Amino acid sequence: MIKNKDAILQEKADKLYEYLKVYIEDMDNLSDTSDFTIDNIERMWGNLEDTTKQVLREINEDMISQVNEKLLIKAKKKSMPKKG
């Protein structure tokens, strides 16, 4: 069982929301300028992709760190062949 999953979900959802909010605001501001080019849009999209991938990695790391290790050890022992 994974502990603190609701807290992890909320924290990472808030983080993703902030990244998306900044992206949308930046895109909106850029759209009113002569810098609203495919190159700049792709750069901004790439930055958003990088930051969201990092949050997804953090989610995975946080979830794994909150797994009940006793259950993992018990499952591992059951799957290992007996020696002797």
NORZIJO-V77870 format. One record per backbone hydrogen bond with DSSP energy under -0.5 kcal/mol. NH is the residue of the N-H (numbers start at 0). CO is the residue of the C=O. If there is no record, write none. Layout:
NH_CO, NH_CO
//
This chain:
2_0, 2_65, 4_1, 7_3, 8_4, 9_5, 10_6, 11_7, 12_8, 13_9, 14_10, 15_11, 16_12, 17_13, 18_14, 19_15, 20_16, 21_17, 22_18, 23_19, 24_20, 25_21, 26_22, 27_23, 28_24, 29_25, 30_26, 31_27, 31_28, 32_29, 35_32, 36_34, 40_36, 41_37, 42_38, 43_39, 44_40, 45_41, 46_42, 47_43, 48_44, 49_45, 50_46, 51_47, 52_48, 53_49, 54_50, 55_51, 56_52, 57_53, 58_54, 59_55, 60_56, 61_57, 62_58, 63_59, 64_60, 65_61, 65_62, 66_63, 67_0, 68_66, 70_67, 71_67, 72_68, 73_69, 74_70, 75_71, 76_72, 77_73, 78_74, 79_75, 79_76
//
